[in-house]
């Protein structure tokens, strides 16, 4: 170790002896043993450090200073705790107020069930089912009639609903049977607008063991809609109990 390094470590030794490590301490002691100048500097630094330590210990501490310091610290901590508590209470009050306002808005914006409107709508459907069904079709932006080849009796419509098919809502008319001997028979007319939501190019008739499906692509004033009727029974006589000709109803 040379003198420059020895001078550097001598200044650290008085403040951080434990941090120098045995290797540095050993090298420094070996250098001081062979270098009188650095050894004298080391003794002078040690004498100065001891004098400073004695002077600091000799400074009189005012009576009650410790209790005053503790009180000041406690007062500051108390003020900090009070500020935190005030902020927490304010945040809680704001959240409660926000929830209350949101709940009030949600309550006011929720639609209310009007039973008078429900029975009025049911009465309209029963008193004039054909007109009610035509108005429903118009409200869905659809033609107000169905394909003529089926000759369906609109007075037999039981339900006008939307059925989800492949994630899309499709308007559906559900017909009841006019034959009391076959009360479970039904016919469902699906109305697919040609708006690109479905691929209708290769749609075709189908038949299963209990039901039949027929397809009509709308023409003339029915253009833009593909009609699919699914009904009980076979393709030849399955529709007879849903037709106007059988029930004597007017178109």
Helices and strands as residue ranges (DSSP letters): H 3-13, H 17-34, H 36-58, H 65-109, H 115-127, H 129-139, G 148-150, G 154-156, E 157-165, E 168-176, G 180-182, E 186-193, E 206-207, E 211-217, G 220-222, E 225-232, G 240-242, H 244-247
